[in-house]
Amino acid sequence: MTALFAWVLPLLAGILTAWMSAIEFTLRNGSRGEVERALDARGHLSRWKPIASNLPDVIASISFLRLVFSITFLTLWTLDFSGVPDENFVVSGFFVGLSTGAVIIWLLASVLGAAIARWAAHPIVTAAMPLLRICVSIGPLLGILVRFINEIVKRLSGANLPGNGDQSQAEADLLRSVEQSQREGGLGETTAEMIENVVEFTSTDVGEVMTPRTEIEGIEMTDDLVAIKGFIGQEGHSRIPVYEEDLDHIIGILYVKDLVPYLGEDPATFKLRPLLRSPIIIPETKVVADLLADFQRSEVHMAIVVDEYGGTAGLVTIEDVLEEIVGEIKDEHEGDLEEEPEIRPVGDGHYEVDGRFHIDDLNEELSLNLPEDEEYDTVGGYLMACLGRGPEEGESWDIDGMRLTAIETTTTQISRIGIQPMEVDQVGNSGEA
């Protein structure tokens, strides 16, 4: 085997493998905005635009070339060690060449390629511009195959549903980029959490953030000025729902600031109805991002949430919506309150949980697998569904090695729930009360 065949060709194939890998890493994970700014500074932005508009097909082409050069390197390297095509073929040499070649490919494609993409992304893209323009031409052929396979896998996995398409994939890609940036120190924890909240914001239903009907505090249309002033002084709300007969008949929203000019008026002549603002009526399934747009267009920043039968299910304010992005917002009336945390560890793997805590959030926080269902959203709702009634304090339900116990209850809901792992000899006694 000549020196050229033995060393130069594998070396060239290895270099091309690392280069293709660096280009692919840059195109997949790099900031497109930074790349475009760098190319614009070098006067290459006009050449980049057709590449950017066909980026998935270009990436498929680069990935294919990386695979070709990897196989070429591994083949030449292994043949060099095994003695092929010479007659002195050595089996041990073949396996040594194959194993060492695989390690080198990993170093070139995964380690070196990623490092180059991280620290020299802009020069890489600039140098690869002629190749990328060629890939624009040949990419569609490979892109058809990629999209065909992707569509088959998507259909077989059951992901071919409304809302599970390109937008969901884009959101998943963004969350992965945020997680990677946070690990590398590029994003702080608060910033990363806020970006994740914004991504989830587009798929969160109003029903997940609303104040439930049982906690709505409002006034009746028949309340006089003295009663209204007493309510405001006691509760401290700036927006108050006003109803007739019951909460299923909310007729308007009273803004306390609208009441100020009438505080000195004779209670006997005070009229509440002219001060009311028309409420926004929305279903539980409305997405909070759409509701925020409604709030921006409206002068009323409180919406009444109704169920499928037209009854009041809860209410949601603009503060509830914004808290989904920036986290909890406390006003001057909440600052001095010592609220019990939603999840409180009490030792030995035991926790106390607010009954209103959402099932999916609890599963994520404690790595549990409690079943989710359309009939309930909260831990308290789940426990009541299991027992088929409102439990008394001390009653419990066992599932998947965990025991859920009603710690604090009212006649209509479970306020606090204990969660603890069951002993080995207790597992299997599901449904114990």
Residue pairs with C-beta under 8 A, 6 or more apart in sequence:
1 79
1 80
1 83
1 85
1 86
5 76
5 80
6 80
7 80
9 72
9 76
10 73
10 76
10 77
10 80
13 69
13 70
13 72
13 73
13 76
14 69
14 73
14 104
14 105
14 108
16 65
16 69
17 66
17 69
17 70
17 73
17 105
17 108
17 109
17 113
18 108
18 109
18 112
18 113
18 116
19 113
19 116
19 124
19 128
20 62
20 63
20 65
20 66
20 69
20 113
21 66
21 108
21 109
21 110
21 112
21 113
21 114
21 116
21 117
22 112
22 113
22 114
22 116
22 117
22 120
22 124
23 62
23 117
23 124
23 125
23 128
23 131
23 132
24 59
24 62
24 63
24 66
24 113
25 113
25 114
25 116
25 117
25 118
26 35
26 117
26 121
26 124
26 125
27 55
27 58
27 59
27 62
27 125
28 59
29 117
29 177
29 180
30 117
30 121
32 52
34 121
34 122
35 48
35 121
35 122
35 125
36 45
36 48
36 52
38 122
38 125
38 126
39 45
39 47
39 48
39 122
39 125
39 126
42 126
44 126
44 129
47 129
47 133
48 125
48 129
50 133
50 136
51 58
51 129
51 132
51 133
51 135
51 136
54 136
54 139
54 140
54 143
56 143
56 146
57 135
57 136
57 139
57 140
57 142
57 143
57 146
58 132
58 135
58 136
58 139
60 139
60 142
60 143
60 146
61 135
61 138
61 139
61 142
62 132
62 135
64 142
66 109
70 105
70 108
70 109
73 101
73 104
73 105
73 108
74 98
74 101
74 102
74 105
77 97
77 100
77 101
77 104
78 94
78 97
78 98
78 101
79 85
79 97
80 97
81 90
81 93
81 94
81 96
81 97
81 98
81 100
82 89
82 90
82 91
82 93
82 94
82 97
83 89
83 90
83 93
84 94
116 124
117 124
125 132
151 160
154 160
163 203
167 202
171 199
171 202
171 203
174 195
174 199
175 196
175 199
178 187
178 192
178 195
178 196
179 192
181 187
181 192
182 188
182 189
182 192
187 195
193 327
194 325
194 326
194 327
197 324
197 325
197 326
197 327
198 325
200 324
201 288
201 289
201 324
201 325
202 287
202 289
203 287
204 287
204 288
204 289
204 324
205 284
205 285
205 286
205 287
205 288
206 282
206 283
206 284
206 285
206 286
206 287
206 288
206 291
206 303
206 305
206 316
207 284
207 285
207 305
207 313
207 314
207 377
208 288
208 358
208 377
209 288
209 316
209 320
209 321
209 323
209 324
210 284
210 305
210 313
210 314
210 315
210 316
210 320
211 314
211 315
211 316
211 320
212 313
212 314
212 356
213 247
213 311
213 312
213 313
213 314
214 412
214 413
215 314
216 241
216 247
216 312
216 314
216 315
217 231
217 235
217 237
217 240
218 240
218 241
218 242
218 243
218 247
218 250
219 227
219 228
219 231
219 240
219 241
219 242
219 243
219 254
220 242
220 243
220 244
220 245
221 242
221 243
221 244
221 251
221 272
221 273
223 231
223 272
224 267
224 270
225 262
225 263
225 265
225 267
225 270
226 267
228 254
228 259
228 272
229 263
231 240
232 240
232 256
232 259
236 332
236 333
237 256
238 255
238 256
238 257
239 253
239 254
239 255
239 256
239 301
239 302
239 317
240 253
240 254
240 256
241 247
241 250
241 252
241 253
241 254
241 279
241 302
241 304
241 315
242 250
242 251
242 252
242 253
242 254
242 272
242 276
243 249
243 250
243 251
244 251
247 312
248 310
248 311
248 312
250 279
250 304
250 312
251 276
251 279
252 273
252 276
252 277
252 278
252 279
253 276
253 277
253 278
253 279
253 300
253 302
254 272
254 275
254 276
254 277
255 275
255 277
258 275
258 277
259 275
262 270
262 275
277 299
277 300
278 300
279 300
279 302
279 303
279 304
280 294
280 295
280 298
280 300
280 302
280 303
280 304
281 303
281 304
281 306
282 291
282 294
282 303
282 304
282 305
282 306
282 316
283 305
283 306
283 307
283 308
284 305
284 306
284 307
284 313
284 314
288 316
288 321
288 324
291 303
291 316
291 321
292 318
292 321
292 322
294 303
295 301
295 303
295 318
295 321
301 317
301 318
302 315
302 316
302 317
302 318
303 315
303 316
303 317
304 312
304 315
305 312
305 313
305 314
305 315
305 316
306 312
306 313
307 313
319 329
322 329
323 329
340 354
340 416
341 354
342 353
342 354
342 356
342 357
343 351
343 352
343 353
343 354
343 357
343 362
343 365
343 366
344 351
344 352
344 353
345 351
346 352
346 418
348 420
349 420
349 421
350 418
350 419
350 420
350 421
351 366
351 418
351 419
351 420
352 407
352 416
352 417
352 418
352 419
353 362
353 379
353 416
353 417
353 418
353 419
354 379
354 415
354 416
354 417
355 378
355 379
355 380
355 383
355 408
355 413
355 414
355 415
355 416
355 417
356 378
356 379
356 380
357 378
357 379
358 377
358 378
358 379
359 370
359 371
359 372
359 376
359 377
359 378
359 379
359 382
360 372
362 368
362 370
362 379
363 369
363 370
363 372
366 419
368 400
368 402
368 419
369 400
370 379
370 382
370 399
370 400
371 382
373 382
373 385
375 381
375 385
376 382
376 384
376 385
379 404
379 414
379 417
380 413
380 414
380 415
380 417
382 404
383 391
383 397
383 404
383 406
383 414
383 417
384 390
384 391
384 413
384 414
386 397
386 399
386 404
386 431
387 395
387 397
387 433
390 409
390 411
390 412
390 413
390 414
391 406
391 409
391 414
391 433
392 406
392 409
393 406
393 407
393 408
393 409
394 405
394 406
395 405
395 406
395 433
396 403
396 404
396 405
396 406
396 432
396 433
397 403
397 404
397 430
397 431
397 432
397 433
398 404
398 422
398 426
398 427
398 429
398 430
398 431
398 432
399 430
401 421
401 422
401 427
402 419
402 420
402 421
402 422
403 418
403 419
403 420
403 421
403 422
403 426
403 432
404 417
404 418
404 419
405 417
405 418
405 419
405 420
406 414
406 416
406 417
407 415
407 416
407 417
407 418
408 414
408 415
408 416
409 415
